[in-house]
Amino acid sequence: ISPGNIVTIKGRELGPAQGVSFTVNNQGGIDPLLAGVRVLFDGIPGTPLFAQAEQINVVAPFELAGRTVTRIVVEYQGRPSSP
């Protein structure tokens, strides 16, 4: 996974039944929590673009630069997945 790349995660019960796309916040950015979904790369939140029960699209954080391994955890409504 390269910093800044869009990563697609597929599975079950990853997010809400209906797909939700990101919106730009008042500060001109994208919040790291989308419809109760947050994706952590070594504890660093990515930028979610789309969240749905079977798929999440997220931008990998730039802080991953130089790492050869990363641990990804998906949180939905505060419940973390296995890495």
Chimera marker file (.cmm) of the C-alpha trace (Angstrom):
<marker_set name="trace">
<marker id="1" x="0.000" y="0.000" z="0.000" r="1" g="1" b="0" radius="0.5"/>
<marker id="2" x="1.469" y="3.309" z="-1.042" r="1" g="1" b="0" radius="0.5"/>
<marker id="3" x="0.680" y="6.580" z="0.741" r="1" g="1" b="0" radius="0.5"/>
<marker id="4" x="-2.064" y="8.509" z="-1.037" r="1" g="1" b="0" radius="0.5"/>
<marker id="5" x="-3.351" y="5.480" z="-2.975" r="1" g="1" b="0" radius="0.5"/>
<marker id="6" x="-7.026" y="4.573" z="-2.919" r="1" g="1" b="0" radius="0.5"/>
<marker id="7" x="-7.485" y="1.193" z="-1.277" r="1" g="1" b="0" radius="0.5"/>
<marker id="8" x="-10.620" y="-0.922" z="-1.692" r="1" g="1" b="0" radius="0.5"/>
<marker id="9" x="-11.476" y="-3.195" z="1.216" r="1" g="1" b="0" radius="0.5"/>
<marker id="10" x="-14.108" y="-5.872" z="0.687" r="1" g="1" b="0" radius="0.5"/>
<marker id="11" x="-15.817" y="-8.007" z="3.296" r="1" g="1" b="0" radius="0.5"/>
<marker id="12" x="-19.019" y="-8.263" z="5.293" r="1" g="1" b="0" radius="0.5"/>
<marker id="13" x="-20.583" y="-5.909" z="7.798" r="1" g="1" b="0" radius="0.5"/>
<marker id="14" x="-17.938" y="-3.266" z="7.099" r="1" g="1" b="0" radius="0.5"/>
<marker id="15" x="-20.388" y="-0.357" z="7.169" r="1" g="1" b="0" radius="0.5"/>
<marker id="16" x="-23.990" y="0.687" z="6.587" r="1" g="1" b="0" radius="0.5"/>
<marker id="17" x="-26.302" y="-1.313" z="4.308" r="1" g="1" b="0" radius="0.5"/>
<marker id="18" x="-26.704" y="1.627" z="1.924" r="1" g="1" b="0" radius="0.5"/>
<marker id="19" x="-23.538" y="3.111" z="0.427" r="1" g="1" b="0" radius="0.5"/>
<marker id="20" x="-22.436" y="6.536" z="1.678" r="1" g="1" b="0" radius="0.5"/>
<marker id="21" x="-19.968" y="8.811" z="-0.135" r="1" g="1" b="0" radius="0.5"/>
<marker id="22" x="-17.766" y="11.435" z="1.493" r="1" g="1" b="0" radius="0.5"/>
<marker id="23" x="-18.620" y="15.104" z="1.738" r="1" g="1" b="0" radius="0.5"/>
<marker id="24" x="-16.286" y="18.044" z="2.209" r="1" g="1" b="0" radius="0.5"/>
<marker id="25" x="-16.450" y="19.545" z="5.719" r="1" g="1" b="0" radius="0.5"/>
<marker id="26" x="-16.557" y="23.259" z="6.644" r="1" g="1" b="0" radius="0.5"/>
<marker id="27" x="-12.743" y="23.381" z="6.761" r="1" g="1" b="0" radius="0.5"/>
<marker id="28" x="-12.471" y="22.060" z="3.189" r="1" g="1" b="0" radius="0.5"/>
<marker id="29" x="-11.302" y="18.587" z="4.203" r="1" g="1" b="0" radius="0.5"/>
<marker id="30" x="-12.762" y="15.114" z="4.557" r="1" g="1" b="0" radius="0.5"/>
<marker id="31" x="-13.465" y="13.722" z="8.011" r="1" g="1" b="0" radius="0.5"/>
<marker id="32" x="-11.822" y="10.392" z="8.951" r="1" g="1" b="0" radius="0.5"/>
<marker id="33" x="-15.206" y="9.007" z="10.077" r="1" g="1" b="0" radius="0.5"/>
<marker id="34" x="-17.825" y="8.245" z="7.415" r="1" g="1" b="0" radius="0.5"/>
<marker id="35" x="-21.211" y="6.793" z="8.394" r="1" g="1" b="0" radius="0.5"/>
<marker id="36" x="-19.670" y="5.248" z="11.512" r="1" g="1" b="0" radius="0.5"/>
<marker id="37" x="-16.737" y="3.784" z="9.550" r="1" g="1" b="0" radius="0.5"/>
<marker id="38" x="-13.079" y="4.501" z="10.212" r="1" g="1" b="0" radius="0.5"/>
<marker id="39" x="-10.065" y="2.746" z="8.677" r="1" g="1" b="0" radius="0.5"/>
<marker id="40" x="-6.805" y="2.756" z="10.619" r="1" g="1" b="0" radius="0.5"/>
<marker id="41" x="-3.403" y="2.034" z="9.103" r="1" g="1" b="0" radius="0.5"/>
<marker id="42" x="-1.068" y="1.302" z="12.033" r="1" g="1" b="0" radius="0.5"/>
<marker id="43" x="-3.445" y="3.409" z="14.130" r="1" g="1" b="0" radius="0.5"/>
<marker id="44" x="-3.397" y="6.323" z="11.650" r="1" g="1" b="0" radius="0.5"/>
<marker id="45" x="-6.810" y="7.126" z="10.136" r="1" g="1" b="0" radius="0.5"/>
<marker id="46" x="-7.187" y="7.005" z="6.385" r="1" g="1" b="0" radius="0.5"/>
<marker id="47" x="-9.528" y="9.245" z="4.407" r="1" g="1" b="0" radius="0.5"/>
<marker id="48" x="-12.748" y="7.353" z="3.625" r="1" g="1" b="0" radius="0.5"/>
<marker id="49" x="-14.327" y="8.072" z="0.245" r="1" g="1" b="0" radius="0.5"/>
<marker id="50" x="-17.112" y="5.470" z="0.271" r="1" g="1" b="0" radius="0.5"/>
<marker id="51" x="-18.490" y="3.096" z="2.893" r="1" g="1" b="0" radius="0.5"/>
<marker id="52" x="-21.015" y="0.302" z="2.539" r="1" g="1" b="0" radius="0.5"/>
<marker id="53" x="-21.595" y="-3.077" z="4.175" r="1" g="1" b="0" radius="0.5"/>
<marker id="54" x="-19.450" y="-4.993" z="1.678" r="1" g="1" b="0" radius="0.5"/>
<marker id="55" x="-16.958" y="-2.364" z="0.483" r="1" g="1" b="0" radius="0.5"/>
<marker id="56" x="-14.933" y="0.582" z="1.705" r="1" g="1" b="0" radius="0.5"/>
<marker id="57" x="-12.800" y="2.881" z="-0.468" r="1" g="1" b="0" radius="0.5"/>
<marker id="58" x="-10.213" y="4.804" z="1.530" r="1" g="1" b="0" radius="0.5"/>
<marker id="59" x="-7.115" y="6.902" z="0.809" r="1" g="1" b="0" radius="0.5"/>
<marker id="60" x="-4.038" y="5.510" z="2.568" r="1" g="1" b="0" radius="0.5"/>
<marker id="61" x="-2.461" y="8.142" z="4.863" r="1" g="1" b="0" radius="0.5"/>
<marker id="62" x="0.748" y="9.857" z="3.775" r="1" g="1" b="0" radius="0.5"/>
<marker id="63" x="2.328" y="8.941" z="7.116" r="1" g="1" b="0" radius="0.5"/>
<marker id="64" x="2.852" y="5.416" z="5.734" r="1" g="1" b="0" radius="0.5"/>
<marker id="65" x="5.780" y="6.642" z="3.639" r="1" g="1" b="0" radius="0.5"/>
<marker id="66" x="8.845" y="4.490" z="4.200" r="1" g="1" b="0" radius="0.5"/>
<marker id="67" x="7.004" y="1.593" z="5.856" r="1" g="1" b="0" radius="0.5"/>
<marker id="68" x="7.207" y="-1.884" z="4.377" r="1" g="1" b="0" radius="0.5"/>
<marker id="69" x="4.370" y="-3.366" z="6.443" r="1" g="1" b="0" radius="0.5"/>
<marker id="70" x="1.136" y="-1.878" z="7.762" r="1" g="1" b="0" radius="0.5"/>
<marker id="71" x="-1.679" y="-3.238" z="9.894" r="1" g="1" b="0" radius="0.5"/>
<marker id="72" x="-5.185" y="-2.277" z="8.760" r="1" g="1" b="0" radius="0.5"/>
<marker id="73" x="-8.169" y="-2.219" z="11.111" r="1" g="1" b="0" radius="0.5"/>
<marker id="74" x="-11.705" y="-1.274" z="10.070" r="1" g="1" b="0" radius="0.5"/>
<marker id="75" x="-13.917" y="0.185" z="12.781" r="1" g="1" b="0" radius="0.5"/>
<marker id="76" x="-17.672" y="0.318" z="12.318" r="1" g="1" b="0" radius="0.5"/>
<marker id="77" x="-19.759" y="1.983" z="15.004" r="1" g="1" b="0" radius="0.5"/>
<marker id="78" x="-16.774" y="1.734" z="17.365" r="1" g="1" b="0" radius="0.5"/>
<marker id="79" x="-16.235" y="-2.011" z="16.854" r="1" g="1" b="0" radius="0.5"/>
<marker id="80" x="-12.795" y="-2.855" z="15.434" r="1" g="1" b="0" radius="0.5"/>
<marker id="81" x="-12.141" y="-5.672" z="13.004" r="1" g="1" b="0" radius="0.5"/>
<marker id="82" x="-9.274" y="-8.082" z="13.313" r="1" g="1" b="0" radius="0.5"/>
<marker id="83" x="-6.126" y="-6.629" z="11.699" r="1" g="1" b="0" radius="0.5"/>
<link id1="1" id2="2" r="1" g="1" b="0" radius="0.2"/>
<link id1="2" id2="3" r="1" g="1" b="0" radius="0.2"/>
<link id1="3" id2="4" r="1" g="1" b="0" radius="0.2"/>
<link id1="4" id2="5" r="1" g="1" b="0" radius="0.2"/>
<link id1="5" id2="6" r="1" g="1" b="0" radius="0.2"/>
<link id1="6" id2="7" r="1" g="1" b="0" radius="0.2"/>
<link id1="7" id2="8" r="1" g="1" b="0" radius="0.2"/>
<link id1="8" id2="9" r="1" g="1" b="0" radius="0.2"/>
<link id1="9" id2="10" r="1" g="1" b="0" radius="0.2"/>
<link id1="10" id2="11" r="1" g="1" b="0" radius="0.2"/>
<link id1="11" id2="12" r="1" g="1" b="0" radius="0.2"/>
<link id1="12" id2="13" r="1" g="1" b="0" radius="0.2"/>
<link id1="13" id2="14" r="1" g="1" b="0" radius="0.2"/>
<link id1="14" id2="15" r="1" g="1" b="0" radius="0.2"/>
<link id1="15" id2="16" r="1" g="1" b="0" radius="0.2"/>
<link id1="16" id2="17" r="1" g="1" b="0" radius="0.2"/>
<link id1="17" id2="18" r="1" g="1" b="0" radius="0.2"/>
<link id1="18" id2="19" r="1" g="1" b="0" radius="0.2"/>
<link id1="19" id2="20" r="1" g="1" b="0" radius="0.2"/>
<link id1="20" id2="21" r="1" g="1" b="0" radius="0.2"/>
<link id1="21" id2="22" r="1" g="1" b="0" radius="0.2"/>
<link id1="22" id2="23" r="1" g="1" b="0" radius="0.2"/>
<link id1="23" id2="24" r="1" g="1" b="0" radius="0.2"/>
<link id1="24" id2="25" r="1" g="1" b="0" radius="0.2"/>
<link id1="25" id2="26" r="1" g="1" b="0" radius="0.2"/>
<link id1="26" id2="27" r="1" g="1" b="0" radius="0.2"/>
<link id1="27" id2="28" r="1" g="1" b="0" radius="0.2"/>
<link id1="28" id2="29" r="1" g="1" b="0" radius="0.2"/>
<link id1="29" id2="30" r="1" g="1" b="0" radius="0.2"/>
<link id1="30" id2="31" r="1" g="1" b="0" radius="0.2"/>
<link id1="31" id2="32" r="1" g="1" b="0" radius="0.2"/>
<link id1="32" id2="33" r="1" g="1" b="0" radius="0.2"/>
<link id1="33" id2="34" r="1" g="1" b="0" radius="0.2"/>
<link id1="34" id2="35" r="1" g="1" b="0" radius="0.2"/>
<link id1="35" id2="36" r="1" g="1" b="0" radius="0.2"/>
<link id1="36" id2="37" r="1" g="1" b="0" radius="0.2"/>
<link id1="37" id2="38" r="1" g="1" b="0" radius="0.2"/>
<link id1="38" id2="39" r="1" g="1" b="0" radius="0.2"/>
<link id1="39" id2="40" r="1" g="1" b="0" radius="0.2"/>
<link id1="40" id2="41" r="1" g="1" b="0" radius="0.2"/>
<link id1="41" id2="42" r="1" g="1" b="0" radius="0.2"/>
<link id1="42" id2="43" r="1" g="1" b="0" radius="0.2"/>
<link id1="43" id2="44" r="1" g="1" b="0" radius="0.2"/>
<link id1="44" id2="45" r="1" g="1" b="0" radius="0.2"/>
<link id1="45" id2="46" r="1" g="1" b="0" radius="0.2"/>
<link id1="46" id2="47" r="1" g="1" b="0" radius="0.2"/>
<link id1="47" id2="48" r="1" g="1" b="0" radius="0.2"/>
<link id1="48" id2="49" r="1" g="1" b="0" radius="0.2"/>
<link id1="49" id2="50" r="1" g="1" b="0" radius="0.2"/>
<link id1="50" id2="51" r="1" g="1" b="0" radius="0.2"/>
<link id1="51" id2="52" r="1" g="1" b="0" radius="0.2"/>
<link id1="52" id2="53" r="1" g="1" b="0" radius="0.2"/>
<link id1="53" id2="54" r="1" g="1" b="0" radius="0.2"/>
<link id1="54" id2="55" r="1" g="1" b="0" radius="0.2"/>
<link id1="55" id2="56" r="1" g="1" b="0" radius="0.2"/>
<link id1="56" id2="57" r="1" g="1" b="0" radius="0.2"/>
<link id1="57" id2="58" r="1" g="1" b="0" radius="0.2"/>
<link id1="58" id2="59" r="1" g="1" b="0" radius="0.2"/>
<link id1="59" id2="60" r="1" g="1" b="0" radius="0.2"/>
<link id1="60" id2="61" r="1" g="1" b="0" radius="0.2"/>
<link id1="61" id2="62" r="1" g="1" b="0" radius="0.2"/>
<link id1="62" id2="63" r="1" g="1" b="0" radius="0.2"/>
<link id1="63" id2="64" r="1" g="1" b="0" radius="0.2"/>
<link id1="64" id2="65" r="1" g="1" b="0" radius="0.2"/>
<link id1="65" id2="66" r="1" g="1" b="0" radius="0.2"/>
<link id1="66" id2="67" r="1" g="1" b="0" radius="0.2"/>
<link id1="67" id2="68" r="1" g="1" b="0" radius="0.2"/>
<link id1="68" id2="69" r="1" g="1" b="0" radius="0.2"/>
<link id1="69" id2="70" r="1" g="1" b="0" radius="0.2"/>
<link id1="70" id2="71" r="1" g="1" b="0" radius="0.2"/>
<link id1="71" id2="72" r="1" g="1" b="0" radius="0.2"/>
<link id1="72" id2="73" r="1" g="1" b="0" radius="0.2"/>
<link id1="73" id2="74" r="1" g="1" b="0" radius="0.2"/>
<link id1="74" id2="75" r="1" g="1" b="0" radius="0.2"/>
<link id1="75" id2="76" r="1" g="1" b="0" radius="0.2"/>
<link id1="76" id2="77" r="1" g="1" b="0" radius="0.2"/>
<link id1="77" id2="78" r="1" g="1" b="0" radius="0.2"/>
<link id1="78" id2="79" r="1" g="1" b="0" radius="0.2"/>
<link id1="79" id2="80" r="1" g="1" b="0" radius="0.2"/>
<link id1="80" id2="81" r="1" g="1" b="0" radius="0.2"/>
<link id1="81" id2="82" r="1" g="1" b="0" radius="0.2"/>
<link id1="82" id2="83" r="1" g="1" b="0" radius="0.2"/>
</marker_set>
